[in-house]
Amino acid sequence: MKRSLTLFAALLGFLVMTQAPAQAHNTEDWYWSTTTPTHDNSRDSRSNYRGATQKTKIYWERNSVAVRSSVSDDKPDGYCAIAQIRYEIYDDGVGWSGHWHYRAPVVDCSTDGRSAVSKYAYGKPGMRHLSARACLGSADGVISTCESTWH
């Protein structure tokens, strides 16, 4: 019996250590605007995953960032297309968080050939390492599956 409990405890510890990171935090890291960013730098992230096409424009100047995403559901498979972003935030007084924050700024379920487009999202805290990818999920933005590569 003691050996079974030890084995169970070891297995439980392994499962806890290998779980995927949390999809979001109870922080509101963004504010939304229709104003075009004026940051010095920008790049495009584009990808397609099983009929979900995402395009995300990432703007930055030092650790100030803004993004605008569009996504198109190109396949009538029962899933919606979702653009997902990830980033690391700067916590004043502590430094860089050391973990990813995730958001899904836009969802499209229409399969009508037109993309759904988000407003511009401006990061509230300092941010770095922002990237995007295409996902599939539900109309309320709950993600079921994503491409493995971040862009």
N, C-alpha and C positions, 0 to 999 in steps of 0.2 A: 504493500500500500504506500509506504514512504517513497519507494522508487517511482511509483506512478504519479504521486504528487510533485516530485522533483521534476520529472519529465514534463508534466503538464505546465508547471511554472516556467520551465525553460522555453517551451513552445509558445506560451502566451507572451513572454518577453520578446521572442523573435518576431511574432506577429505585430506587436506594438511598434517595434523598431523599424519594420519594413513597410509600414503603411505609407501611402502616397501623401504628399503634403496637402494641407488644407487648401481648398479652392478659393477661399476669400477670408478676409478678416473683418471684424466689426468696426472698421474705420472707413470713413468716407474720404478717399484720397483725391477726388476729382470735383471740379465744378464745370458746368456745361455752358457753352456760349455759341452764338452764331458768328462771332468775330474771328476772322482769319488770323492765325498766329503770325507773329513777326520775328520769330526766333531765327538766329543766324544759320542754322543747319537743318536739313531735312533729308529723309530717305523714305523709300517705298518698300513695303513688305507685301508680297503677293503670293498666294498659293491656292491650290485646289485640292480638296479631299473628298472623294466619293460623292461628287456633285455639289459640294459647298465651295464657292469661290469667294475668298476674302482679299480685300485690298485695304491696307492700312498705311496712312501717311503719318510718319513720326517726325515731330519737330523738336529740336532741343537747342539750348544755349546754356553751357555749363550744366548744372543739374536741374534746370527748369525745362519741363517737357510739356508737349501737347500732342494729341493724336486725333485723327478722324478716320473712322473705319467705314467700309461698305462691305456688304456681303450679299451674295445671290444664291438662292436655292435653285439649282439647275436640274434637279432630279425628283420626280414625284414618287418618293420612296417612303413617305410617312414621317420623315425627319425634317426638321427645319435646319437651315444653315445658320451658323453662329460664328462670329469673329471673336476670338479670345485673345486678350493681351496679358502679359506678365511683366513684372517690374520689381525692383527693390527700392524701398523708401529710406530716407534719412530721418532718423528719430533725433530731434534736437536734444543735446545733452548726453546722448548715448552713442550716436554714430550710425553707420549703415546697419540695417536690420538683420542682415545675414540670411534672410529667407525671402521667398517669392510671394508677391501679392498677385492675385488674378482677378480679372474683370471680363465681362462680355458686353461690350458697348453697343452691339447691334445684332438683331436676329431677323431673318427673312424666311417666311414659310410659303411664299406666293407661287413659286415656279412659273412666273409670268415673263421671265427674261429680264426683268428690271431689278436693280439692286436696291436694297434698303441702305440708307446712309445715316450715320450718326451725326449729331452736332459735334463741334470741336470740344474735346475734353482737355481741360487744363489741370495738370497735377498741382495739388496743394502743397505737399511737402516736397523736399528735394527728391529726385528720382534718378535712377540709372538702370542700364541694361534692359531697356524696354524692347520687347519683341512681340510678334503676333503669329497666330496660326488659325487654320480653318477647322471647324468642329461641326458635329451634328448633334441635335438635341430637340428639345421641346419648345413650343411657342413662348413659354415664360423664361427661356434662357437657361434651363437646366441642361447641362451637357451630358451626352451619352458616350460619345467617342470623339477623338481628335487625331489629326495627323501627329506623328511623333516629333517632327522637326519644327523648331521655332525659326521664324524669319525676321 
